[in-house]
Amino acid sequence: MEGDLNSDGTVVDNWKLVSIQQVEEVKCLARTVPIWAAGILGFTAMAQQGTFIVSQALKMDRHLGPKFQIPAGSLGVVSFIVIGLWVPFYDQICVPSLRKITKHEGGITLLQRIGIGMGSVDIQEKPQDVELGSKGAWKNEDSK
């Protein structure tokens, strides 16, 4: 260690001798990497959802009546409107009701919320499974 310092007390090679403060700073930065990576994945999914909604809207019938057509880019706003209506309803009506039933401060536990979310995704996939199943059966009849 004596050879690692200059005569004035400065470090000869910063790569060989670092302070505890520098080690702790690197550890703090390393702890943020998973958060950063999760953020990238989340924002990527949100960006894909936005472009998927527009491409899906371009292929669907957006007419309301004979003269009015909803612009494809405006359909993404529907999800924001639904969230804007759902959050106050959940906060003001659902949580107090669930709090009385479960005696839990948040209404239901985090694990129950995750379960409800996974169940709702499963429910949303059922029509797709039925549709794909019926198309598969239809294709098999054509091949006979």
C-alpha positions as CSV (number, residue, x, y, z in Angstrom):
1,M,0.0,0.0,0.0
2,E,2.9,2.4,0.6
3,G,3.8,2.3,-3.1
4,D,0.2,3.2,-4.1
5,L,0.4,6.9,-2.9
6,N,2.5,9.8,-4.2
7,S,4.6,11.8,-1.8
8,D,1.9,14.4,-1.6
9,G,-0.8,11.8,-0.5
10,T,-2.6,11.5,-3.8
11,V,-3.4,8.1,-5.3
12,V,-0.9,6.8,-8.0
13,D,-3.5,4.6,-9.8
14,N,-7.2,5.1,-9.1
15,W,-8.0,1.6,-10.3
16,K,-6.0,-0.1,-7.6
17,L,-6.9,2.0,-4.6
18,V,-10.4,3.4,-4.0
19,S,-12.0,4.9,-0.9
20,I,-14.9,3.4,1.0
21,Q,-17.0,6.3,-0.2
22,Q,-16.4,5.4,-3.8
23,V,-17.2,1.7,-3.2
24,E,-20.5,2.7,-1.5
25,E,-21.4,5.0,-4.4
26,V,-20.9,2.2,-6.9
27,K,-23.0,-0.1,-4.8
28,C,-25.8,2.5,-4.8
29,L,-25.6,2.8,-8.6
30,A,-25.7,-1.0,-8.9
31,R,-28.8,-1.2,-6.8
32,T,-30.7,1.0,-9.3
33,V,-30.0,-1.2,-12.3
34,P,-33.0,-3.5,-11.7
35,I,-35.3,-0.6,-11.2
36,W,-34.0,1.0,-14.4
37,A,-34.4,-2.2,-16.4
38,A,-38.0,-2.7,-15.1
39,G,-38.8,0.9,-16.1
40,I,-37.5,0.2,-19.7
41,L,-39.7,-2.9,-19.9
42,G,-42.7,-1.0,-18.6
43,F,-42.3,1.9,-21.0
44,T,-41.7,-0.4,-23.9
45,A,-45.0,-2.2,-23.2
46,M,-46.8,1.1,-22.9
47,A,-45.4,2.3,-26.2
48,Q,-46.4,-0.9,-27.9
49,Q,-49.9,-0.7,-26.5
50,G,-50.3,2.8,-27.9
51,T,-49.2,1.8,-31.4
52,F,-51.3,-1.5,-31.3
53,I,-54.5,0.4,-30.4
54,V,-54.0,2.7,-33.5
55,S,-53.2,-0.2,-35.8
56,Q,-56.2,-2.2,-34.5
57,A,-58.5,0.9,-34.8
58,L,-57.5,1.3,-38.4
59,K,-58.9,-2.1,-39.2
60,M,-62.2,-1.8,-37.3
61,D,-65.4,-0.1,-38.1
62,R,-65.3,3.2,-36.2
63,H,-68.6,4.6,-37.5
64,L,-71.2,6.0,-35.1
65,G,-74.1,6.5,-37.3
66,P,-74.0,7.1,-41.0
67,K,-71.9,10.3,-40.9
68,F,-69.6,10.3,-37.9
69,Q,-66.4,8.3,-37.7
70,I,-64.1,8.2,-34.6
71,P,-60.5,8.9,-35.6
72,A,-58.2,5.9,-35.1
73,G,-55.8,7.9,-33.0
74,S,-58.6,8.9,-30.6
75,L,-59.4,5.4,-29.5
76,G,-56.4,5.3,-27.2
77,V,-58.1,8.0,-25.1
78,V,-60.8,5.5,-24.2
79,S,-58.5,3.7,-21.8
80,F,-57.6,7.0,-20.0
81,I,-61.3,7.8,-19.7
82,V,-62.0,4.4,-18.2
83,I,-59.1,4.7,-15.7
84,G,-60.2,8.2,-14.8
85,L,-63.7,6.9,-14.0
86,W,-62.6,3.7,-12.3
87,V,-60.0,5.1,-9.8
88,P,-62.5,7.4,-8.0
89,F,-65.1,4.7,-8.0
90,Y,-62.7,2.2,-6.5
91,D,-61.3,4.6,-4.0
92,Q,-64.6,6.1,-2.8
93,I,-66.9,3.0,-3.1
94,C,-65.1,-0.3,-3.4
95,V,-62.3,0.2,-0.8
96,P,-64.6,1.4,2.0
97,S,-67.0,-1.5,1.4
98,L,-64.2,-4.0,1.3
99,R,-62.6,-2.5,4.4
100,K,-65.8,-3.2,6.3
101,I,-65.9,-6.8,5.2
102,T,-62.2,-7.7,5.4
103,K,-61.1,-5.3,8.2
104,H,-58.0,-4.7,6.1
105,E,-56.9,-1.0,5.8
106,G,-56.6,-1.1,2.0
107,G,-59.8,-3.2,1.5
108,I,-58.0,-6.2,0.2
109,T,-54.4,-7.4,0.4
110,L,-51.8,-6.9,-2.3
111,L,-51.8,-10.6,-3.1
112,Q,-55.6,-10.5,-3.6
113,R,-55.2,-7.6,-5.9
114,I,-52.7,-9.5,-8.0
115,G,-55.0,-12.5,-8.1
116,I,-57.9,-10.4,-9.3
117,G,-55.7,-8.9,-12.0
118,M,-54.5,-12.3,-13.2
119,G,-58.1,-13.5,-13.1
120,S,-59.3,-10.6,-15.2
121,V,-56.6,-11.3,-17.8
122,D,-57.7,-14.9,-17.9
123,I,-61.3,-13.9,-18.4
124,Q,-60.4,-11.5,-21.2
125,E,-58.5,-14.4,-22.9
126,K,-61.5,-16.8,-22.9
127,P,-63.3,-15.2,-25.9
128,Q,-60.0,-15.4,-27.9
129,D,-59.7,-19.1,-27.0
130,V,-63.2,-19.7,-28.1
131,E,-62.7,-17.8,-31.3
132,L,-59.5,-19.6,-32.1
133,G,-61.1,-22.9,-31.3
134,S,-64.0,-22.3,-33.6
135,K,-61.7,-21.2,-36.4
136,G,-59.6,-24.3,-35.9
137,A,-62.7,-26.5,-36.1
138,W,-63.9,-24.6,-39.2
139,K,-60.5,-25.2,-40.9
140,N,-60.6,-28.9,-40.1
141,E,-64.0,-29.2,-41.8
142,D,-62.7,-27.6,-45.0
143,S,-59.8,-30.0,-45.2
144,K,-62.2,-33.1,-45.2
